[in-house]
């Protein structure tokens, strides 16, 4: 308060002096403003106020510490004790074997005097360091006070070290300086970072039958425009097509069989053979009786049944679509193929499916496949195209029937699929095998029945009465 009053007095004197000078020099106040003494006075006043506040805060802080920390109250009388009291305390500390600094074993104390770890840490933090003996004015009493403080700290440390787990650490190296574990000096506070709760895993969802079958991948249908099964590079040249038909007819061999042999051998170009090669091939086929037994005549060429099966499948496909479709493409020949299917007595289609074909809603691949099965088996019954089929094949997946990319076959060769799905040469097995023998450009993505014969074919229990063919 004294500093505060002095600062205020000095400030008032300076202000009066400055006001007097301003009155005397009122005319030149704007031109010559003397601000240097004012700034110095203001700075000095604020500095005085700062130090006065700091002193006041320090005094108030000491008072608050004395009210909160009881150890400071006990430390004050210890500094003002007489020589006799200090000597007595030092004598008792010397007589107590627990205060020997060279003794490494902790002495036993009454249970009521055992401090907690928090009290130990507070004592270690609030007790000021003892001054050296050379700085005390009266020598012996100062040394006695230091010894008393040290004995008190040592007894508290020994009481904390007697706990299980701490004693083993304390007696690890006899004769060495005892180290206080850091956990005794740290306050026991809860952890800042809490353990995160892990959410339980989601329940497994039942997969679709397509995904559960071995070696079968589930098909996700997307609406897309499929390209022509016969790209321009695979189409026959018109001149070669005329030559093929003329040479085959001269030797009494089906042109489709001659072309199928060339394709099965690997001739993929627009002109798979020359005129001489065509004559040689058709002559050999005619000698082997191709008109009576096409499969046997082809088998005599290569000697492999797989080659003969594939050749006959290609022959049936080429005969079903016609020579013009192989020259100009399947898409170009789609109107002719639709009329052929609708007028073919070997093909039976339900009324809704016939309407789908008439309205050009069925893909040309499906039309060619139906004609192919009629050529291979002599008769085919289509039970479902687009009309009459549900929207979804399974939850969330639109059926290929909706896009005109699938057909359900219920009869082949006049034999119903239901009740004839045995894997021992049944009509279902023969039909599935014929579908799998189609070339890559005509190979479907799904062939579903009660039989799984590899490739895109796999069984499903709800296809007991038909064969599903989807592109």
C-alpha positions in Angstrom: 0.0 0.0 0.0 2.9 2.3 0.7 4.3 1.8 -2.8 0.8 2.4 -4.2 0.4 5.7 -2.4 3.8 6.9 -3.4 3.1 6.2 -7.0 -0.2 8.0 -6.9 1.5 11.1 -5.3 4.2 11.1 -7.9 1.7 10.8 -10.6 -0.4 13.7 -9.3 2.7 16.0 -9.0 3.7 15.3 -12.6 0.2 15.9 -13.8 0.0 19.3 -12.1 3.4 20.3 -13.5 2.4 19.2 -16.9 -0.9 21.1 -16.7 0.9 24.3 -15.6 3.3 24.0 -18.5 0.4 23.5 -20.9 -1.4 26.6 -19.7 1.7 28.7 -20.1 2.4 27.4 -23.6 -1.2 27.2 -24.9 -0.5 29.0 -28.1 2.3 26.7 -29.2 0.7 23.5 -27.9 -0.2 22.2 -31.3 3.2 22.9 -32.8 5.4 21.9 -29.9 3.9 19.1 -28.0 6.1 18.0 -25.1 5.2 14.4 -24.7 8.5 13.0 -23.5 8.0 13.8 -19.7 4.5 12.6 -19.9 5.5 9.2 -21.3 8.3 8.8 -18.7 5.9 9.6 -15.9 3.2 7.2 -17.2 5.8 4.4 -17.6 7.2 5.0 -14.1 3.7 5.0 -12.6 2.7 1.8 -14.4 6.0 0.1 -13.4 5.4 1.1 -9.8 1.9 -0.3 -9.9 3.1 -3.5 -11.4 5.7 -4.2 -8.7 3.2 -3.1 -6.0 0.7 -5.6 -7.3 3.3 -8.3 -7.6 4.3 -7.8 -3.9 0.7 -7.8 -2.8 0.1 -11.1 -4.8 3.2 -12.7 -3.2 2.1 -11.8 0.3 -1.5 -13.0 -0.3 -0.1 -16.2 -1.9 2.0 -17.0 1.2 -1.1 -16.6 3.4 -3.2 -18.9 1.2 -0.4 -21.5 1.2 -0.3 -21.4 5.0 -4.0 -21.9 5.2 -4.1 -24.8 2.7 -0.8 -26.7 3.5 -0.6 -27.7 7.2 3.1 -28.8 6.7 4.1 -25.2 6.5 2.7 -24.5 9.9 4.7 -27.4 11.4 7.8 -26.2 9.6 7.7 -22.7 11.1 8.0 -23.7 14.7 10.8 -26.1 13.8 12.9 -23.1 12.7 12.3 -21.2 15.9 13.0 -24.0 18.4 15.6 -23.5 21.1 19.0 -25.1 21.2 17.9 -27.5 23.9 14.8 -28.7 21.9 16.9 -29.2 18.8 19.6 -31.0 20.7 17.0 -33.3 22.2 15.5 -34.0 18.8 18.9 -34.6 17.3 19.8 -36.9 20.3 16.7 -38.9 19.8 17.3 -39.1 16.1 20.8 -40.4 16.8 19.6 -42.9 19.3 17.0 -44.2 16.8 18.6 -46.8 14.6 16.1 -46.0 11.8 17.8 -42.6 11.3 21.2 -44.0 10.5 22.0 -42.9 6.9 24.3 -45.9 6.4 21.6 -48.4 7.4 19.9 -49.8 4.2 17.1 -51.7 6.0 13.9 -49.8 6.9 12.9 -49.7 10.5 9.5 -50.7 11.6 7.0 -47.9 12.5 3.6 -48.0 14.1 0.8 -48.8 11.6 -0.9 -45.5 12.4 2.2 -43.5 11.3 2.4 -45.1 7.9 1.8 -42.4 5.2 0.1 -43.0 1.9 1.9 -42.6 -1.4 0.1 -39.2 -2.0 1.3 -37.9 1.4 4.8 -39.0 0.6 4.8 -37.2 -2.6 3.4 -34.0 -1.1 6.0 -34.1 1.7 8.8 -34.5 -0.8 7.5 -31.6 -2.8 6.6 -29.1 0.0 9.7 -29.6 2.2 12.4 -27.1 1.3 16.0 -28.2 0.9 18.1 -27.9 4.0 20.8 -25.2 4.0 24.5 -26.3 4.3 26.1 -26.1 7.7 28.6 -23.5 6.7 25.8 -21.0 6.0 24.1 -21.1 9.4 25.0 -18.4 11.8 25.0 -20.5 14.9 26.5 -23.8 13.5 25.2 -26.7 15.7 21.5 -25.8 15.9 21.3 -25.5 12.1 22.9 -28.9 11.7 20.4 -30.4 14.2 17.5 -28.9 12.3 18.8 -30.4 9.0 19.2 -33.8 10.7 15.7 -33.7 12.0 14.2 -32.9 8.6 16.2 -35.7 7.0 15.2 -38.2 9.6 11.5 -37.3 9.0 11.8 -37.8 5.3 13.8 -41.0 5.6 11.1 -42.5 7.9 8.4 -41.6 5.4 10.3 -43.1 2.5 11.0 -46.3 4.5 7.3 -46.6 5.4 6.4 -46.4 1.6 9.1 -48.8 0.6 7.8 -51.5 3.0 4.8 -52.1 0.7 4.8 -55.3 -1.4 6.5 -54.9 -4.7 8.4 -51.8 -3.5 10.6 -53.6 -0.9 12.0 -55.9 -3.6 13.1 -52.9 -5.6 14.5 -51.2 -2.5 16.6 -54.2 -1.4 17.8 -55.1 -4.9 21.3 -53.7 -4.3 22.3 -53.7 -0.7 24.6 -50.8 0.4 23.7 -48.6 -2.6 21.6 -45.5 -2.5 17.9 -46.3 -2.3 15.9 -45.1 -5.2 12.3 -44.0 -4.7 10.0 -45.4 -7.5 8.4 -42.8 -9.6 4.9 -44.2 -9.0 5.2 -43.2 -5.3 5.9 -39.6 -6.2 3.2 -39.4 -8.9 -0.4 -38.7 -7.9 -2.9 -41.5 -8.6 -5.0 -40.0 -11.4 -7.3 -41.8 -13.8 -6.0 -42.4 -17.3 -6.7 -39.6 -19.8 -7.3 -41.9 -22.8 -10.2 -44.2 -22.3 -10.5 -47.6 -24.0 -12.6 -47.5 -27.1 -15.5 -49.8 -27.4 -15.2 -52.1 -30.4 -18.5 -52.5 -32.2 -19.5 -56.2 -32.7 -19.1 -57.7 -36.2 -22.1 -57.6 -38.5 -24.1 -60.8 -38.8 -23.1 -62.8 -41.8 -25.6 -62.6 -44.7 -26.7 -65.7 -46.4 -25.2 -65.8 -49.9 -27.0 -66.7 -53.0 -26.9 -70.2 -54.4 -24.7 -69.1 -57.3 -22.0 -68.0 -54.9 -22.2 -71.1 -52.8 -21.6 -73.5 -55.6 -18.0 -74.6 -56.1 -16.2 -73.2 -59.1 -19.2 -71.0 -59.9 -19.2 -67.2 -59.7 -22.4 -65.2 -59.1 -23.7 -63.3 -62.1 -24.8 -59.7 -61.7 -27.0 -58.8 -64.6 -26.5 -55.3 -66.1 -28.5 -53.9 -69.0 -26.3 -53.6 -71.9 -26.3 -54.0 -75.7 -24.4 -57.1 -76.6 -22.4 -56.9 -79.8 -23.1 -59.0 -82.9 -21.9 -62.6 -82.3 -20.2 -62.5 -85.7 -17.9 -59.5 -85.9 -16.8 -58.3 -89.4 -13.5 -60.1 -89.0 -15.3 -63.4 -88.5 -17.8 -63.1 -91.3 -17.4 -65.0 -94.5 -16.6 -63.3 -97.8 -19.5 -63.5 -100.2 -17.4 -65.1 -102.9 -16.2 -67.8 -100.5 -19.8 -68.4 -99.4 -20.9 -69.0 -102.9 -18.0 -71.3 -103.6 -18.6 -73.3 -100.4 -22.3 -73.9 -101.3 -21.5 -74.9 -104.9 -18.6 -77.3 -104.1 -20.5 -78.9 -101.2 -23.6 -79.4 -103.3 -21.6 -81.0 -106.1 -20.2 -83.6 -103.7 -23.5 -84.2 -101.9 -22.2 -82.8 -98.6 -24.0 -80.3 -96.4 -22.2 -76.9 -96.6 -22.7 -76.4 -92.9 -20.8 -79.6 -92.2 -17.9 -78.5 -94.5 -17.6 -75.1 -92.8 -17.9 -76.7 -89.3 -14.9 -78.9 -90.0 -12.8 -75.9 -91.1 -13.8 -73.9 -88.1 -13.2 -76.8 -85.7 -9.7 -77.2 -87.1 -9.0 -73.5 -86.3 -9.5 -71.7 -89.6 -11.0 -68.4 -88.3 -10.5 -66.1 -91.3 -13.1 -64.7 -93.7 -11.7 -67.2 -96.3 -10.9 -70.3 -94.2 -9.9 -72.5 -97.2 -9.1 -72.3 -100.9 -11.1 -73.9 -103.7 -8.8 -77.0 -103.9 -9.0 -77.5 -100.2 -12.8 -77.3 -100.3 -12.9 -80.0 -103.0 -10.5 -82.3 -101.2 -12.5 -82.0 -97.9 -15.9 -82.5 -99.4 -14.7 -85.5 -101.4 -13.3 -87.2 -98.2 -16.5 -86.5 -96.3 -18.6 -87.9 -99.2 -16.6 -91.1 -99.2 -17.0 -91.5 -95.5 -20.8 -91.3 -95.8 -21.4 -87.8 -94.5 -24.9 -87.7 -95.9 -25.9 -90.8 -93.8 -23.7 -90.4 -90.7 -22.2 -86.9 -90.3 -20.7 -87.6 -86.8 -19.0 -90.8 -88.0 -17.5 -89.2 -91.1 -16.1 -86.4 -89.1 -14.6 -88.8 -86.6 -12.8 -90.6 -89.4 -11.0 -87.3 -90.3 -9.3 -86.7 -86.9 -10.0 -89.8 -84.8 -11.2 -87.7 -81.8 -14.7 -87.8 -80.4 -14.3 -84.3 -78.9 -13.5 -82.9 -82.4 -16.5 -84.7 -83.8 -18.8 -83.4 -81.1 -17.7 -79.9 -81.6 -18.0 -80.1 -85.3 -21.5 -81.4 -85.2 -22.5 -78.6 -82.8 -21.1 -76.0 -85.2 -22.9 -77.6 -88.1 -26.2 -77.4 -86.3 -25.6 -73.8 -85.4 -24.7 -72.8 -89.0 -27.7 -74.7 -90.4 -30.0 -73.0 -87.9 -29.0 -69.4 -88.7 -28.3 -69.8 -92.4 -25.4 -68.9 -94.7 -26.5 -65.3 -95.2 -26.2 -64.6 -91.4 -22.6 -65.8 -91.5 -21.9 -63.4 -94.3 -23.7 -60.3 -93.1 -24.0 -60.9 -89.4 -26.6 -62.2 -87.0 -28.1 -58.7 -86.3 -28.7 -58.2 -90.0 -30.5 -61.6 -90.2 -32.6 -61.1 -87.0 -35.9 -60.3 -88.8 -35.5 -63.5 -90.9 -34.6 -65.5 -87.9 -37.7 -64.3 -86.0 -40.0 -65.3 -88.8 -38.2 -68.7 -89.1 -38.8 -69.4 -85.3 -42.4 -68.3 -85.4 -43.1 -70.5 -88.4 -41.0 -73.5 -87.5 -43.3 -76.4 -86.4 -40.4 -77.9 -84.4 -40.4 -74.9 -82.1 -43.3 -74.4 -79.5 -43.5 -71.1 -77.8 -46.2 -70.0 -75.3 -48.4 -67.1 -76.5 -46.7 -64.4 -74.4 -43.3 -65.5 -75.8 -44.5 -65.4 -79.4 -45.6 -61.8 -78.7 -42.1 -61.0 -77.4 -40.5 -62.4 -80.6 -43.0 -60.5 -82.8 -42.2 -57.2 -81.0 -38.5 -57.8 -81.5 -37.8 -57.8 -77.7 -35.7 -61.0 -77.7 -32.0 -60.8 -78.3 -30.6 -62.5 -81.4 -28.4 -64.8 -79.3 -31.5 -66.3 -77.7 -33.2 -66.7 -81.0 -30.2 -68.5 -82.5 -29.9 -70.7 -79.5 -33.6 -71.8 -79.8 -33.1 -72.5 -83.5 -29.9 -74.4 -82.6 -31.7 -76.7 -80.1 -34.4 -77.4 -82.6 -31.8 -78.4 -85.1 -29.9 -80.5 -82.6 -32.9 -82.3 -80.9 -35.6 -82.1 -83.6 -38.0 -80.3 -81.2 -37.9 -77.6 -78.5 -40.5 -76.1 -76.2 -39.9 -72.6 -74.8 -41.8 -72.1 -71.5 -40.6 -68.5 -70.7 -38.9 -65.6 -72.5 -39.9 -62.1 -71.2 -43.7 -62.1 -70.6 -44.8 -63.9 -67.5 -41.4 -63.8 -65.7 -41.0 -61.9 -62.5 -38.8 -58.8 -62.4 -36.2 -60.0 -59.9 -34.2 -63.2 -60.2 -33.2 -62.8 -56.6 -33.4 -59.9 -54.2 -31.8 -56.8 -55.7 -30.9 -58.5 -59.1 -33.2 -58.0 -62.1 -33.6 -61.1 -64.1 -32.0 -61.5 -67.6 -35.4 -62.5 -68.9 -36.6 -58.9 -68.5 -33.9 -57.8 -71.0 -34.7 -60.5 -73.5 -31.4 -62.2 -72.7 -32.7 -65.6 -71.4 -35.0 -68.4 -72.2 -36.4 -71.4 -70.3 -36.6 -74.7 -72.1 -39.1 -77.2 -70.8 -38.9 -79.9 -73.5 -36.3 -81.2 -75.9 -37.0 -83.8 -78.6 -40.6 -84.2 -77.3 -39.3 -85.3 -73.8 -40.1 -83.0 -70.8 -37.3 -81.8 -68.7 -39.1 -82.6 -65.5 -38.4 -86.1 -64.4 -35.6 -86.5 -66.9 -32.6 -84.8 -65.3 -30.5 -87.9 -64.4 -26.8 -87.6 -65.1 -26.7 -90.8 -67.1 -27.6 -89.7 -70.7 -30.9 -88.1 -69.9 -32.4 -85.5 -72.2 -31.4 -82.8 -69.8 -27.8 -83.9 -69.8 -27.6 -84.0 -73.6 -29.3 -80.6 -73.9 -26.8 -79.0 -71.5 -23.9 -80.6 -73.2 -25.0 -79.3 -76.6 -25.4 -75.8 -75.2 -21.8 -76.0 -73.7 -20.5 -77.0 -77.2 -21.4 -73.7 -78.7 -18.6 -71.4 -79.8 -17.2 -68.7 -77.6 -19.3 -65.9 -79.3 -22.5 -67.9 -78.6 -21.6 -69.3 -75.2 -24.2 -68.3 -72.5 -23.3 -67.0 -69.1 -25.7 -69.3 -67.2 -27.0 -72.8 -67.9 -29.1 -73.8 -64.9 -30.8 -77.1 -64.3 -30.4 -79.9 -61.8 -27.0 -80.8 -63.3 -23.7 -79.0 -63.1 -21.5 -80.1 -66.0 -18.8 -77.4 -65.6 -18.3 -74.0 -67.3 -21.4 -71.8 -66.9 -23.6 -74.7 -65.9 -24.6 -75.2 -62.3 -27.6 -76.8 -60.5 -30.4 -75.1 -58.6 -33.2 -76.9 -56.9 -36.0 -74.7 -58.3 -35.0 -75.5 -61.9 -36.3 -79.1 -61.8 -38.7 -78.6 -64.7 -36.7 -76.5 -67.1 -33.3 -75.5 -68.4 -32.5 -71.8 -68.0 -30.1 -70.4 -70.6 -29.1 -66.8 -69.9 -26.7 -64.4 -71.7 
